Amino acid sequence: MASLGLKGITKRFGETAALSGVDLHVEDGEFCVLVGPSGCGKSTLLNIIAGLTAQDEGTVMLDGKPVDGLAPRERDVAMVFQSYALYPHMTVAQNLSFGLRIRGASKPNINRQVLETARLLGIEDLLNRKPRELSGGQQQRVAMGRALVRRPRLFLLDEPLSNLDARLRSSVRLELKRLHQKILGTMVYVTHDQVEAMTLGDRVAVMSDGQVQQIDRPETIYAHPVNTFVATFMGSPEMNLYKGRLTSKDGRLRFQGSGFSLDLVGLQLSLEEGDVELGIRPEDIEIGQGGAAIVQAKVDMLSNVGSEQYVHAHIGQEGLTVRVPKEATLEPGQTVTLSINPDRVHIFHTGRRVPATSDP
């Protein structure tokens, strides 16, 4: 396996900058997820790492050595695509062994590696079948196995689970995580699904407009997003975000929004006054008076997702989403009191997060 380093990667298509000065480092054995909306440049970046697309500026390094002049095959990386790209006329065993055969591996080694990989993925009983005889999940395991079988220096996965239904996608996601823990391979995984990114990645790189907005452990990104894009993109339902003004009196901060205000008692920031945006995650709001910042809200509707409910309400002229237990009994039109812990509030100035003194 190998570490991956990207320095100043830039790629333009005509007048459009798909990537702008991307820097990234992935440790040997690390599972790094590139996440962002469609068109943010994550798949282009993956293709540049693989050598399928040439960058206009910057350097790709494996184990600290530049590989820009090397063809895809010479870089010794393996890709798994959204489309399974299996050879329909070949059996599973033949699909798995194809890369080894064209590299001239001996037959005993091919048989051994194919069987080891099939056992690792739980597809040893499918080796004599052809792709048309397999389910979507089975085909995806074969596609991953074809990349895994030759033990490349680097695994690149481009939205490999997008064609699976929600239930199967969740199952294969867990299998992929277990697989990484077994082989400890260096993996770079592209997805637009923030839940997938949070559950899979050792570290997550959030991308937008051809740039890495933040890279860190998933729990750190969720708790301390660096800007409003990361704050609203990472999280489901997304963070409630309001424009307003921050004021300070006698050392106590107060946020004045559109038709509502919040006393942020105890919150200590480097910024005390000015136009800001205030963010609150749906799970950080409680129904009732909890002794924290209090605000009145009018319930518009409820979304029951089985394990919990989402309350869609209004505070002042702004919409609000609150995550509540499935047992909560609320009705549209009802006015409720909400408690918000100031320590769980996020303040952004000119789009960037203002750190609290309690931040690590």
C-alpha positions in Angstrom: 0.0 0.0 0.0 1.0 3.6 -0.4 0.5 7.1 0.9 -1.0 9.7 -1.5 -0.1 13.3 -1.8 -1.7 16.0 -3.9 -0.1 19.4 -4.2 -1.8 22.3 -6.1 -3.9 20.2 -8.4 -5.6 22.4 -10.9 -7.7 21.3 -13.9 -9.6 23.5 -16.4 -12.1 22.6 -19.1 -12.1 25.6 -21.4 -12.9 28.6 -19.2 -14.3 26.4 -16.4 -12.0 25.6 -13.5 -13.0 22.1 -12.4 -10.2 22.0 -9.7 -8.4 24.9 -8.2 -5.2 24.3 -6.2 -6.3 21.1 -4.4 -3.9 19.9 -1.6 -4.6 16.6 0.0 -2.6 14.0 1.9 -3.8 10.4 2.6 -1.8 8.3 4.9 -0.8 4.7 4.1 -3.8 2.5 5.1 -6.2 5.3 5.5 -9.8 5.4 4.2 -10.4 8.9 2.8 -13.7 10.0 1.5 -14.2 12.9 -1.0 -17.7 14.2 -0.6 -19.6 17.1 -2.3 -22.4 17.9 -4.6 -22.4 17.0 -8.3 -20.0 19.1 -10.3 -17.7 19.9 -7.4 -14.7 18.2 -9.0 -14.4 15.0 -6.9 -14.5 12.5 -9.8 -12.2 14.6 -11.9 -9.7 14.6 -9.0 -10.0 10.8 -8.7 -9.3 10.4 -12.5 -6.2 12.6 -12.1 -5.0 10.4 -9.3 -5.5 7.3 -11.4 -3.7 8.9 -14.4 -6.9 8.8 -16.6 -6.9 12.6 -16.8 -3.9 14.9 -16.8 -3.9 17.9 -14.5 -3.0 21.4 -15.8 -1.0 22.2 -12.7 0.2 20.4 -9.6 1.7 17.1 -8.6 0.4 13.6 -7.7 2.7 11.6 -5.4 2.6 8.0 -4.2 4.9 7.4 -1.2 6.4 10.8 -1.7 7.4 10.2 -5.3 5.8 12.1 -8.2 3.9 9.8 -10.6 2.7 12.5 -13.1 4.6 11.0 -16.0 3.3 7.5 -15.4 0.5 5.8 -17.2 -2.5 4.4 -15.2 -1.1 0.9 -15.3 2.3 2.0 -14.1 0.9 3.8 -11.1 -0.4 0.4 -9.7 -3.8 1.8 -8.7 -7.2 0.0 -9.0 -10.5 1.7 -9.6 -14.1 0.6 -8.8 -16.7 2.5 -10.8 -20.4 3.4 -10.4 -21.1 1.1 -13.3 -19.8 -2.4 -12.4 -18.0 -2.7 -15.7 -17.9 -6.5 -15.6 -17.2 -8.6 -18.7 -20.6 -10.2 -19.4 -19.2 -13.2 -21.3 -16.8 -14.1 -18.4 -17.6 -16.0 -15.2 -17.0 -14.3 -11.8 -13.7 -16.2 -11.5 -12.6 -15.0 -14.9 -13.5 -11.4 -14.1 -11.6 -11.6 -10.9 -8.5 -13.1 -12.5 -8.4 -10.9 -15.7 -6.0 -8.3 -14.3 -3.7 -10.9 -13.0 -3.7 -12.8 -16.3 -2.8 -9.8 -18.4 0.1 -9.1 -16.0 1.4 -12.6 -16.6 0.9 -14.1 -13.1 1.3 -17.8 -12.9 -1.9 -20.0 -12.8 -1.3 -21.3 -9.3 -0.9 -17.7 -8.0 -4.0 -16.6 -9.9 -6.1 -19.4 -8.5 -4.9 -18.8 -4.9 -5.5 -15.0 -5.1 -8.9 -15.4 -6.7 -10.0 -17.8 -4.0 -8.7 -15.7 -1.2 -10.4 -12.6 -2.5 -13.7 -14.5 -3.1 -13.7 -15.8 0.5 -12.9 -12.3 1.8 -15.9 -10.9 0.0 -18.2 -13.9 0.6 -18.6 -14.7 -3.1 -16.8 -18.1 -3.3 -20.0 -19.8 -4.3 -20.5 -17.5 -7.2 -17.2 -18.1 -9.0 -18.8 -20.1 -11.9 -21.7 -17.7 -12.5 -21.8 -14.9 -15.1 -22.7 -11.3 -14.3 -26.3 -11.6 -15.6 -27.0 -14.3 -13.0 -26.0 -12.0 -10.1 -27.9 -9.5 -8.1 -26.7 -5.8 -8.0 -25.1 -6.4 -4.7 -23.3 -9.5 -5.9 -22.1 -7.7 -9.0 -20.7 -4.8 -6.9 -18.8 -7.3 -4.7 -17.3 -8.8 -7.9 -16.3 -5.3 -9.1 -14.6 -4.6 -5.7 -13.0 -8.1 -5.8 -11.5 -7.4 -9.3 -9.8 -4.3 -7.8 -8.8 -6.1 -4.6 -7.4 -9.3 -6.1 -4.0 -7.9 -7.2 -3.4 -5.9 -4.0 -2.7 -2.5 -5.7 -0.9 0.4 -4.0 -4.0 2.5 -3.9 -7.8 1.8 -4.2 -9.9 4.4 -5.9 -13.7 4.1 -5.7 -16.0 6.4 -7.7 -19.5 6.3 -6.2 -19.5 2.4 -6.3 -22.8 2.0 -4.4 -24.9 4.5 -6.3 -26.8 1.9 -8.3 -27.9 -0.1 -5.3 -31.2 0.3 -3.5 -31.2 2.0 0.0 -31.3 -1.3 2.0 -28.6 -3.0 0.0 -26.5 0.1 -0.1 -26.4 0.2 3.7 -25.4 -3.5 3.9 -22.6 -3.2 1.3 -21.4 -0.1 3.0 -20.8 -2.1 6.2 -19.1 -4.8 4.3 -16.8 -2.3 2.7 -15.9 -0.9 6.1 -15.1 -4.4 7.4 -13.1 -5.1 4.3 -10.9 -2.1 4.8 -10.3 -3.1 8.4 -9.1 -6.5 7.2 -6.8 -5.5 4.4 -5.8 -2.0 5.7 -5.5 -0.7 2.1 -5.2 2.9 1.2 -8.6 3.9 -0.2 -10.0 7.1 -1.7 -13.7 7.0 -2.0 -15.9 9.5 -3.9 -19.6 10.0 -3.0 -22.2 12.8 -2.9 -23.9 11.1 0.1 -22.8 12.7 3.4 -24.2 9.8 5.4 -21.9 7.5 3.4 -19.0 9.8 4.0 -19.6 10.0 7.7 -19.9 6.3 8.2 -17.0 5.2 6.0 -14.2 7.7 6.2 -11.3 7.7 8.6 -11.1 11.3 7.3 -13.4 13.2 5.1 -12.6 15.9 2.5 -15.6 18.1 1.8 -15.4 19.6 -1.7 -17.2 22.5 -3.4 -16.5 24.5 -6.5 -13.3 22.6 -7.2 -11.8 23.2 -3.8 -11.4 21.2 -0.6 -13.4 23.2 2.0 -12.4 21.1 5.0 -10.6 17.8 5.7 -10.8 16.2 9.1 -12.3 13.3 11.0 -16.0 13.0 10.3 -17.0 13.8 13.9 -14.8 17.0 13.9 -16.3 18.2 10.6 -19.8 17.7 12.0 -19.1 19.4 15.3 -16.9 22.2 14.0 -17.7 23.0 10.3 -15.3 25.7 9.0 -18.0 27.5 6.9 -21.7 27.6 6.1 -21.3 25.3 3.1 -19.8 22.5 5.2 -22.3 23.2 8.0 -25.4 22.8 5.8 -24.0 20.0 3.6 -22.9 17.7 6.3 -25.9 16.6 8.4 -29.4 15.2 7.7 -31.7 17.1 8.2 -29.3 19.9 7.5 -28.4 22.6 10.0 -30.9 25.4 10.6 -29.1 28.6 9.5 -30.3 32.2 10.1 -29.0 35.6 9.1 -29.1 38.3 11.8 -27.0 40.5 14.0 -24.9 39.7 17.1 -24.8 42.2 19.9 -23.1 42.2 23.3 -24.2 43.8 26.6 -22.5 43.4 29.9 -20.6 40.5 28.4 -23.7 38.6 27.3 -24.2 37.9 23.6 -27.6 38.2 21.9 -28.6 37.2 18.4 -31.4 39.1 16.7 -32.9 37.3 13.8 -35.9 37.9 11.5 -38.7 38.2 14.0 -37.0 36.4 16.8 -34.0 36.7 19.2 -31.9 34.4 21.3 -29.9 35.1 24.4 -26.6 33.3 24.1 -25.7 33.3 27.8 -22.3 31.7 28.5 -21.2 31.6 24.9 -17.8 33.2 24.5 -16.6 34.2 21.0 -13.8 36.3 19.6 -16.5 38.3 17.8 -18.9 40.3 19.9 -20.9 42.4 17.4 -21.7 42.4 13.7 -23.8 40.8 11.0 -23.5 37.0 11.3 -25.3 33.7 10.6 -26.4 31.5 13.4 -26.6 27.7 12.9 -28.4 25.1 15.1 -28.6 21.5 14.3 -32.0 19.9 14.6 -30.9 17.5 17.4 -29.6 20.4 19.5 -33.1 21.8 20.0 -35.4 20.6 22.8 -39.1 20.9 23.3 -39.9 22.7 26.6 -38.0 25.0 28.9 -34.6 23.6 29.7 -33.0 26.7 31.2 -31.1 27.6 28.1 -32.0 30.1 25.3 -35.8 30.0 24.9 -37.8 30.7 21.8 -41.5 30.2 20.8 -42.2 28.3 17.6 -45.4 27.4 15.6 -45.6 23.9 14.3 -46.3 23.6 10.6 -46.1 19.8 10.0 -44.4 16.6 11.2 -42.4 14.0 9.3 -42.4 10.6 10.9 -39.4 8.5 9.8 -40.1 5.6 12.2 -37.3 5.8 14.7 -37.9 9.6 15.3 -39.8 12.6 14.0 -38.9 15.8 12.4 -40.9 18.9 13.5 -41.1 21.6 10.8 -42.0 24.9 12.4 -41.6 28.6 12.3 -39.7 31.0 14.6 -40.4 34.6 13.6 -40.3 34.7 9.8 -37.9 31.7 9.6 -38.4 28.0 9.1 -37.0 25.5 11.6 -36.5 21.8 11.8 -36.3 20.0 15.1 -35.5 16.3 15.7 -37.8 14.8 18.4 -38.4 11.3 19.8 -41.0 9.2 18.0 -43.3 9.3 21.0 -43.6 13.1 20.9 -47.2 14.3 20.4 -47.4 17.6 18.6 -50.0 19.0 16.2 -49.8 21.4 13.2 -50.7 24.9 14.4 -49.6 24.3 18.0 -47.2 26.8 19.6 -44.3 25.2 21.5 -41.5 26.5 23.6 -38.0 25.5 22.4 -34.8 25.4 24.4 -31.4 25.8 22.8 -28.1 25.3 24.5 -25.8 28.2 23.5 -22.8 25.9 23.7 -24.3 24.0 20.7 -24.9 27.1 18.6 -22.6 27.8 15.6 -21.8 31.4 14.6 -20.5 32.3 11.1 -19.1 35.7 10.0 -18.7 36.3 6.3 -19.4 32.6 5.8 -16.6 31.4 8.1 -17.1 29.8 11.5 -16.3 32.0 14.5 -14.6 29.7 17.0 -15.9 29.5 20.6 -13.5 29.5 23.5 -14.8 26.0 24.3 -13.6 24.6 20.9 -10.9 22.0 21.2 
